């Protein structure tokens, strides 16, 4: 059970990292759209 919890935490950390990257690239793309109209 403890191992399962550890695995879940690792998965959540991975997801958070991915979400951060997606947010960064999305923000960059959004600003480009705003500025280069």
Biopython code that builds the backbone (N, CA, C, O; Angstrom):
import numpy as np
from Bio.PDB.StructureBuilder import StructureBuilder

atoms = [
    (1, "UNK", "N", (0.848, -1.208, 0.000)),
    (1, "UNK", "CA", (0.000, 0.000, 0.000)),
    (1, "UNK", "C", (0.881, 1.256, 0.000)),
    (1, "UNK", "O", (0.637, 2.198, -0.754)),
    (2, "UNK", "N", (1.905, 1.255, 0.854)),
    (2, "UNK", "CA", (2.807, 2.412, 0.901)),
    (2, "UNK", "C", (3.456, 2.637, -0.456)),
    (2, "UNK", "O", (3.606, 3.775, -0.902)),
    (3, "UNK", "N", (3.839, 1.547, -1.109)),
    (3, "UNK", "CA", (4.462, 1.660, -2.434)),
    (3, "UNK", "C", (3.494, 2.307, -3.419)),
    (3, "UNK", "O", (3.892, 3.119, -4.254)),
    (4, "UNK", "N", (2.225, 1.940, -3.312)),
    (4, "UNK", "CA", (1.212, 2.510, -4.200)),
    (4, "UNK", "C", (1.125, 4.019, -4.006)),
    (4, "UNK", "O", (1.026, 4.773, -4.974)),
    (5, "UNK", "N", (1.162, 4.449, -2.757)),
    (5, "UNK", "CA", (1.092, 5.885, -2.460)),
    (5, "UNK", "C", (2.297, 6.599, -3.051)),
    (5, "UNK", "O", (2.161, 7.672, -3.639)),
    (6, "UNK", "N", (3.482, 6.005, -2.896)),
    (6, "UNK", "CA", (4.697, 6.601, -3.468)),
    (6, "UNK", "C", (4.549, 6.739, -4.975)),
    (6, "UNK", "O", (4.900, 7.772, -5.545)),
    (7, "UNK", "N", (4.033, 5.706, -5.618)),
    (7, "UNK", "CA", (3.851, 5.741, -7.070)),
    (7, "UNK", "C", (2.901, 6.864, -7.460)),
    (7, "UNK", "O", (3.136, 7.578, -8.434)),
    (8, "UNK", "N", (1.828, 7.015, -6.695)),
    (8, "UNK", "CA", (0.862, 8.069, -6.995)),
    (8, "UNK", "C", (1.513, 9.441, -6.899)),
    (8, "UNK", "O", (1.269, 10.309, -7.737)),
    (9, "UNK", "N", (2.343, 9.637, -5.877)),
    (9, "UNK", "CA", (3.016, 10.926, -5.726)),
    (9, "UNK", "C", (3.931, 11.190, -6.912)),
    (9, "UNK", "O", (3.998, 12.314, -7.411)),
    (10, "UNK", "N", (4.637, 10.158, -7.366)),
    (10, "UNK", "CA", (5.536, 10.322, -8.515)),
    (10, "UNK", "C", (4.730, 10.707, -9.747)),
    (10, "UNK", "O", (5.134, 11.585, -10.510)),
    (11, "UNK", "N", (3.587, 10.050, -9.942)),
    (11, "UNK", "CA", (2.738, 10.354, -11.097)),
    (11, "UNK", "C", (2.252, 11.798, -11.032)),
    (11, "UNK", "O", (2.257, 12.509, -12.037)),
    (12, "UNK", "N", (1.836, 12.224, -9.850)),
    (12, "UNK", "CA", (1.319, 13.588, -9.681)),
    (12, "UNK", "C", (2.412, 14.604, -9.983)),
    (12, "UNK", "O", (2.159, 15.630, -10.614)),
    (13, "UNK", "N", (3.648, 14.308, -9.523)),
    (13, "UNK", "CA", (4.756, 15.227, -9.808)),
    (13, "UNK", "C", (4.988, 15.323, -11.303)),
    (13, "UNK", "O", (5.211, 16.411, -11.834)),
    (14, "UNK", "N", (4.934, 14.170, -11.990)),
    (14, "UNK", "CA", (5.120, 14.168, -13.455)),
    (14, "UNK", "C", (4.042, 15.021, -14.116)),
    (14, "UNK", "O", (4.329, 15.842, -14.986)),
    (15, "UNK", "N", (2.799, 14.813, -13.690)),
    (15, "UNK", "CA", (1.684, 15.558, -14.279)),
    (15, "UNK", "C", (1.853, 17.050, -14.055)),
    (15, "UNK", "O", (1.610, 17.856, -14.953)),
    (16, "UNK", "N", (2.276, 17.415, -12.836)),
    (16, "UNK", "CA", (2.457, 18.840, -12.541)),
    (16, "UNK", "C", (3.505, 19.444, -13.449)),
    (16, "UNK", "O", (3.346, 20.559, -13.945)),
    (17, "UNK", "N", (4.607, 18.682, -13.670)),
    (17, "UNK", "CA", (5.675, 19.189, -14.529)),
    (17, "UNK", "C", (5.149, 19.392, -15.943)),
    (17, "UNK", "O", (5.422, 20.413, -16.574)),
    (18, "UNK", "N", (4.400, 18.422, -16.435)),
    (18, "UNK", "CA", (3.848, 18.516, -17.789)),
    (18, "UNK", "C", (2.903, 19.706, -17.892)),
    (18, "UNK", "O", (2.945, 20.461, -18.863)),
    (19, "UNK", "N", (2.049, 19.867, -16.879)),
    (19, "UNK", "CA", (1.082, 20.968, -16.899)),
    (19, "UNK", "C", (1.799, 22.308, -16.909)),
    (19, "UNK", "O", (1.384, 23.236, -17.604)),
    (20, "UNK", "N", (2.894, 22.409, -16.125)),
    (20, "UNK", "CA", (3.665, 23.656, -16.113)),
    (20, "UNK", "C", (4.208, 23.953, -17.499)),
    (20, "UNK", "O", (4.124, 25.083, -17.979)),
    (21, "UNK", "N", (4.768, 22.923, -18.147)),
    (21, "UNK", "CA", (5.331, 23.121, -19.489)),
    (21, "UNK", "C", (4.243, 23.538, -20.463)),
    (21, "UNK", "O", (4.442, 24.439, -21.278)),
    (22, "UNK", "N", (3.091, 22.880, -20.378)),
    (22, "UNK", "CA", (1.991, 23.195, -21.287)),
    (22, "UNK", "C", (1.525, 24.630, -21.059)),
    (22, "UNK", "O", (1.271, 25.369, -22.010)),
    (23, "UNK", "N", (1.417, 25.016, -19.787)),
    (23, "UNK", "CA", (1.001, 26.385, -19.475)),
    (23, "UNK", "C", (1.984, 27.387, -20.047)),
    (23, "UNK", "O", (1.588, 28.408, -20.609)),
    (24, "UNK", "N", (3.286, 27.087, -19.901)),
    (24, "UNK", "CA", (4.310, 28.000, -20.419)),
    (24, "UNK", "C", (4.176, 28.152, -21.922)),
    (24, "UNK", "O", (4.133, 29.270, -22.435)),
    (25, "UNK", "N", (4.111, 27.033, -22.631)),
    (25, "UNK", "CA", (4.051, 27.107, -24.093)),
    (25, "UNK", "C", (2.733, 27.723, -24.539)),
    (25, "UNK", "O", (2.693, 28.459, -25.525)),
    (26, "UNK", "N", (1.651, 27.427, -23.818)),
    (26, "UNK", "CA", (0.360, 28.003, -24.172)),
    (26, "UNK", "C", (0.391, 29.515, -23.985)),
    (26, "UNK", "O", (-0.089, 30.260, -24.840)),
    (27, "UNK", "N", (0.957, 29.967, -22.868)),
    (27, "UNK", "CA", (1.055, 31.407, -22.604)),
    (27, "UNK", "C", (1.885, 32.075, -23.684)),
    (27, "UNK", "O", (1.508, 33.129, -24.195)),
    (28, "UNK", "N", (3.014, 31.467, -24.038)),
    (28, "UNK", "CA", (3.884, 32.035, -25.067)),
    (28, "UNK", "C", (3.119, 32.143, -26.386)),
    (28, "UNK", "O", (3.175, 33.177, -27.051)),
    (29, "UNK", "N", (2.411, 31.088, -26.765)),
    (29, "UNK", "CA", (1.648, 31.101, -28.004)),
    (29, "UNK", "C", (0.541, 32.133, -27.959)),
    (29, "UNK", "O", (0.256, 32.795, -28.957)),
    (30, "UNK", "N", (-0.086, 32.269, -26.796)),
    (30, "UNK", "CA", (-1.185, 33.221, -26.652)),
    (30, "UNK", "C", (-0.675, 34.647, -26.811)),
    (30, "UNK", "O", (-1.297, 35.464, -27.490)),
    (31, "UNK", "N", (0.465, 34.944, -26.180)),
    (31, "UNK", "CA", (1.030, 36.291, -26.296)),
    (31, "UNK", "C", (1.452, 36.576, -27.725)),
    (31, "UNK", "O", (1.306, 37.699, -28.207)),
    (32, "UNK", "N", (1.977, 35.561, -28.408)),
    (32, "UNK", "CA", (2.354, 35.753, -29.812)),
    (32, "UNK", "C", (1.116, 36.125, -30.622)),
    (32, "UNK", "O", (1.159, 37.026, -31.460)),
    (33, "UNK", "N", (0.021, 35.425, -30.365)),
    (33, "UNK", "CA", (-1.218, 35.745, -31.084)),
    (33, "UNK", "C", (-1.635, 37.181, -30.811)),
    (33, "UNK", "O", (-2.040, 37.901, -31.724)),
    (34, "UNK", "N", (-1.536, 37.593, -29.559)),
    (34, "UNK", "CA", (-1.938, 38.956, -29.201)),
    (34, "UNK", "C", (-1.067, 39.991, -29.895)),
    (34, "UNK", "O", (-1.566, 40.984, -30.424)),
    (35, "UNK", "N", (0.251, 39.747, -29.889)),
    (35, "UNK", "CA", (1.172, 40.767, -30.378)),
    (35, "UNK", "C", (1.311, 40.787, -31.892)),
    (35, "UNK", "O", (1.602, 41.829, -32.479)),
    (36, "UNK", "N", (1.101, 39.626, -32.534)),
    (36, "UNK", "CA", (1.376, 39.576, -33.973)),
    (36, "UNK", "C", (0.116, 39.597, -34.815)),
    (36, "UNK", "O", (0.115, 39.100, -35.941)),
    (37, "UNK", "N", (-0.951, 40.162, -34.288)),
    (37, "UNK", "CA", (-2.174, 40.258, -35.088)),
    (37, "UNK", "C", (-1.992, 41.291, -36.188)),
    (37, "UNK", "O", (-2.910, 41.523, -36.975)),
]
sb = StructureBuilder()
sb.init_structure("model")
sb.init_model(0)
sb.init_chain("A")
sb.init_seg("    ")
for serial, (resi, resn, name, xyz) in enumerate(atoms, 1):
    if name == "N":
        sb.init_residue(resn, " ", resi, " ")
    sb.init_atom(name, np.array(xyz, "f"), 0.0, 1.0, " ", f" {name:<3s}", serial, name[0])
structure = sb.get_structure()
